[in-house]
């Protein structure tokens, strides 16, 4: 009787623990933002895990990659299979940990890294941190990204268990939280955020004078880590600056990247120096006044990059496995582009960001 009683108590404790854990993670899934009704960019990082890992090129960085490069054009014109692991204001150490995370699943031939984030040497903003880290699957690399990124007063544990951060969000719960409780929609196409609206560039202010133009020690440390990680895995690292008119890219910043690339035998592509060759027209190729390219500009930039990247990766268009993946992406791309074009003509703004 004593054994039976103790056994039952043990079973009850296990059942109680399972119920508590289920409630905890259920509440967490309900209360954490889904990025399906606003701030759609917050869904991009998590979407990477849903697709087959068949990518020869991985783009890593901030809006300079996920807003400006069309992977569909890289595929259609050059047979380059790529994915963008980008999110708003992705800091260089976040790029490092996202690359480490990516290498758990696949080893690309080329990594293209946005260098704009080199201007930041300290954690910046919790909201942007969340857009880059919350979508990562749990691993030591997510923990490393959280430790490196947390601002004063933030709890690193809240990045591992976001319920601690969003427990009071119950006031803001809406239909999307229930609709996407089990399965979220898709906003990116191979990590690219498509925009078909047109907002021409107007007056662009010059760069303000800075007390010091030197990139910080922390930024260089993580750039060196990325460089070393690519060497260890026989990956060609390409440094990249997008053709954005703002934020201003100072010549002193560019000189430091040119020097670093030369010292480390890396390819550096500053597309601001190739605007005519790319064919960018900021009266029609941007959706927000020159900060980011719309789909028309992103297609031009992708074609320009494809001419370079095709020298380092194979053409996969004869692969049935790759073709099946990209056929789905092309259908989504064409549908979303057509819908957004129609919405912009009819309403003057874009209403549709999800394609699933």
C-alpha positions in Angstrom: 0.0 0.0 0.0 2.8 2.4 0.8 4.4 1.7 -2.6 1.1 2.2 -4.4 0.4 5.4 -2.5 3.9 6.8 -3.3 3.7 5.8 -6.9 0.3 7.6 -7.3 1.7 10.7 -5.7 4.6 10.6 -8.2 2.2 10.2 -11.1 0.1 13.1 -9.9 3.1 15.3 -9.6 4.1 14.5 -13.2 0.6 15.1 -14.5 0.5 18.5 -12.6 3.9 19.5 -14.0 2.8 18.6 -17.5 -0.4 20.6 -17.1 1.6 23.6 -15.8 4.2 23.4 -18.7 1.4 23.1 -21.2 -0.4 26.1 -19.8 2.8 28.1 -19.7 3.8 27.4 -23.3 0.2 27.8 -24.5 -0.1 31.2 -22.9 3.3 32.1 -24.4 2.2 31.1 -27.9 -1.0 33.1 -27.5 0.5 36.3 -26.1 3.7 36.6 -28.1 3.1 38.9 -31.2 2.5 37.0 -34.4 3.4 39.8 -36.8 0.5 38.9 -39.0 -1.4 42.2 -38.7 1.4 44.7 -38.4 5.2 44.9 -38.3 5.3 42.0 -40.8 9.1 42.0 -40.9 9.0 40.4 -37.4 8.0 37.1 -39.0 10.9 36.8 -41.4 13.5 35.1 -39.1 11.2 32.3 -38.1 10.1 31.5 -41.6 13.5 30.2 -42.6 13.0 27.0 -40.7 9.9 26.1 -42.7 11.6 25.6 -46.1 13.9 22.9 -47.4 17.5 23.8 -46.9 18.6 24.0 -50.5 20.4 27.3 -50.6 23.8 28.1 -52.1 23.7 31.8 -51.1 22.6 33.2 -47.8 22.1 36.9 -47.3 22.4 38.1 -43.7 21.7 41.6 -42.4 19.1 44.3 -42.0 16.6 46.0 -44.3 19.5 46.5 -46.8 19.0 42.9 -47.8 15.4 41.8 -47.0 13.9 44.9 -48.7 16.3 45.3 -51.6 17.1 41.9 -53.2 14.7 39.6 -55.0 15.8 36.0 -54.6 13.2 35.0 -57.3 15.1 37.0 -59.9 18.4 35.4 -58.8 16.7 32.0 -59.4 14.9 32.8 -62.7 17.9 34.6 -64.3 20.8 32.6 -63.0 19.6 29.4 -61.2 20.9 30.7 -57.9 19.1 29.3 -54.9 19.2 31.8 -52.1 17.5 32.8 -48.8 17.6 36.1 -46.9 18.0 35.9 -43.1 17.3 39.5 -42.4 15.3 41.7 -40.0 15.1 45.4 -39.1 18.2 46.9 -37.7 20.0 43.6 -37.5 23.2 44.3 -35.5 26.5 42.7 -36.6 26.6 40.3 -33.6 23.0 39.2 -34.4 24.2 38.5 -37.9 27.0 36.4 -36.5 24.7 34.3 -34.3 22.1 33.9 -37.1 24.9 32.6 -39.4 25.9 30.2 -36.6 22.3 29.1 -36.4 22.0 28.7 -40.2 25.0 26.4 -40.3 23.2 24.0 -38.1 20.9 23.3 -41.1 23.0 23.9 -44.2 26.3 25.2 -45.4 26.0 27.6 -48.3 28.7 28.3 -50.8 28.4 32.1 -50.4 27.3 34.4 -47.5 26.5 38.0 -48.4 26.7 40.3 -45.4 25.2 43.7 -45.1 27.8 46.1 -43.6 25.5 49.0 -42.7 25.2 47.7 -39.1 28.9 48.2 -38.6 28.0 51.7 -37.5 26.5 50.3 -34.3 28.8 49.2 -31.6 26.4 48.8 -28.7 22.9 47.3 -28.2 20.3 49.8 -29.5 16.7 49.0 -29.0 14.7 46.1 -27.5 11.9 46.3 -30.1 14.4 45.7 -32.9 16.2 43.0 -30.9 12.9 41.2 -30.6 12.4 41.2 -34.4 15.8 39.5 -34.9 15.9 37.1 -31.9 12.4 36.0 -30.9 12.0 34.2 -34.2 15.2 32.1 -33.7 14.7 28.5 -32.6 16.1 27.8 -29.2 19.8 27.0 -29.3 23.0 28.3 -27.7 23.2 30.7 -30.6 19.9 32.3 -29.7 21.1 32.6 -26.1 24.4 34.2 -27.4 22.5 36.7 -29.5 20.3 37.6 -26.5 23.3 38.1 -24.2 25.1 40.3 -26.8 22.0 42.4 -27.6 20.2 43.0 -24.4 19.9 46.7 -23.4 20.1 47.9 -19.9 17.3 46.6 -17.7 16.4 43.8 -20.2 16.2 40.2 -19.0 18.1 37.7 -21.2 15.7 35.0 -19.9 12.8 36.9 -21.5 14.3 36.1 -25.0 14.3 32.4 -24.2 10.8 32.5 -22.6 9.1 35.6 -24.1 6.0 35.1 -21.9 8.0 36.9 -19.2 8.1 40.0 -21.5 4.6 39.8 -23.1 2.6 38.4 -20.1 0.5 41.7 -19.9 -0.3 41.7 -23.7 -3.7 40.0 -23.0 -5.2 43.5 -23.3 -4.1 43.6 -27.0 -5.1 40.1 -28.1 -7.0 40.1 -31.3 -8.4 37.6 -33.8 -5.0 37.1 -35.4 -3.6 35.7 -32.2 -6.1 32.9 -32.3 -6.1 32.5 -36.0 -2.3 32.0 -36.1 -2.0 30.2 -32.7 -1.0 26.8 -34.3 0.3 27.9 -37.7 1.4 31.3 -38.9 1.0 32.7 -42.3 3.9 33.7 -44.6 5.1 37.2 -45.3 8.5 36.6 -46.9 9.4 34.9 -50.1 12.8 33.3 -49.4 13.2 36.0 -46.7 12.3 38.9 -49.1 9.6 41.4 -48.2 8.0 42.4 -51.5 6.7 45.9 -51.9 5.1 47.0 -55.2 4.2 50.6 -54.2 6.1 53.6 -55.5 7.2 56.6 -53.4 9.8 58.6 -55.3 12.9 60.0 -53.5 12.7 63.7 -52.8 15.2 65.7 -50.9 17.8 63.6 -49.2 19.8 65.3 -46.5 23.6 64.9 -46.4 25.2 63.0 -43.7 25.6 64.8 -40.4 29.1 65.3 -39.2 30.2 62.7 -36.6 32.8 63.2 -33.8 34.4 59.9 -34.8 33.9 57.8 -38.0 35.8 54.8 -36.8 33.7 51.6 -36.5 33.7 50.2 -32.9 35.8 47.5 -31.4 32.8 45.2 -30.8 31.6 45.6 -34.4 35.0 44.6 -35.8 35.3 41.7 -33.4 32.1 40.2 -34.7 33.0 40.9 -38.3 36.2 39.0 -37.7 34.2 36.2 -36.2 32.0 36.0 -39.2 35.1 36.1 -41.5 36.7 33.3 -39.5 33.5 31.2 -39.4 33.2 31.4 -43.2 36.8 30.4 -43.7 36.4 27.4 -41.3 33.4 26.2 -43.4 34.9 27.0 -46.8 32.3 29.7 -47.5 33.0 32.7 -49.7 32.1 35.8 -47.7 30.9 38.9 -49.6 30.5 42.3 -48.0 27.6 44.3 -49.3 26.3 47.9 -49.2 22.9 48.4 -50.7 22.0 51.3 -53.0 20.0 53.2 -50.3 20.1 57.0 -50.3 19.5 57.1 -46.6 20.8 56.3 -44.0 23.8 58.1 -45.3 26.9 56.0 -46.0 30.0 58.1 -45.1 33.1 57.8 -47.3 35.1 57.2 -44.1 33.0 54.1 -43.3 33.4 52.9 -46.9 37.2 53.2 -46.6 37.3 51.0 -43.5 35.3 48.3 -45.3 37.5 48.5 -48.4 40.6 48.2 -46.2 39.1 45.3 -44.2 38.1 43.5 -47.4 41.5 43.9 -48.9 43.3 42.8 -45.8 41.2 39.6 -45.6 40.9 38.8 -49.3 37.1 39.4 -49.4 34.9 40.7 -52.1 33.2 44.0 -51.2 30.3 45.2 -53.4 29.3 48.8 -52.7 26.3 49.2 -55.1 26.1 53.0 -54.5 29.1 53.0 -56.9 27.1 51.1 -59.6 23.7 52.9 -59.7 23.9 53.5 -63.5 25.0 50.0 -64.2 22.2 48.5 -62.1 19.7 50.9 -63.6 18.3 52.2 -60.4 15.9 55.2 -60.9 14.9 56.6 -57.5 11.8 58.2 -59.0 10.2 54.7 -59.6 12.4 52.1 -57.9 11.7 52.9 -54.2 8.6 52.6 -52.0 9.7 55.0 -49.3 11.7 57.9 -50.8 15.0 56.2 -51.3 15.4 54.3 -48.0 14.5 51.0 -49.6 13.9 49.6 -53.1 10.5 48.4 -54.2 10.1 45.2 -56.2 11.1 46.9 -59.4 14.4 48.1 -57.9 15.0 44.8 -56.1 14.7 42.9 -59.3 17.3 45.2 -61.0 19.7 44.8 -58.0 19.2 41.0 -57.9 20.1 40.8 -61.6 23.2 42.9 -61.0 24.3 40.7 -58.1 23.5 37.5 -60.0 26.1 38.4 -62.7 28.7 38.4 -59.9 27.4 35.5 -57.7 27.0 33.1 -60.6 30.8 32.8 -60.7 30.8 31.1 -57.2 27.7 28.9 -57.2 26.1 26.3 -59.6 23.1 26.9 -61.7 20.4 24.7 -60.1 17.6 25.1 -62.6 17.9 21.5 -63.8 17.5 20.1 -60.3 14.0 18.8 -59.8 14.2 19.3 -56.0 15.3 22.9 -56.4 12.8 23.6 -59.2 9.9 22.3 -57.0 10.9 24.7 -54.2 11.2 27.7 -56.5 8.1 27.0 -58.5 6.1 27.5 -55.3 8.0 30.7 -54.5 7.6 32.1 -58.0 3.8 31.5 -57.8 3.6 33.3 -54.5 5.9 36.1 -55.8 3.8 36.7 -58.9 0.5 36.6 -57.0 1.7 39.0 -54.3 3.2 41.4 -56.8 0.0 41.5 -58.8 -2.2 42.0 -55.8 0.0 44.8 -54.4 0.1 46.5 -57.8 -3.7 46.5 -58.0 -4.0 47.7 -54.4 -1.6 50.6 -55.0 -3.5 51.7 -58.1 -6.9 51.4 -56.5 -6.1 52.6 -52.9 -2.8 54.4 -53.2 -1.4 52.0 -50.5 -0.6 48.4 -49.9 -3.0 46.2 -47.9 -1.7 42.7 -48.5 1.6 41.4 -47.2 0.9 37.7 -46.5 0.7 35.1 -49.2 -0.3 32.2 -47.0 
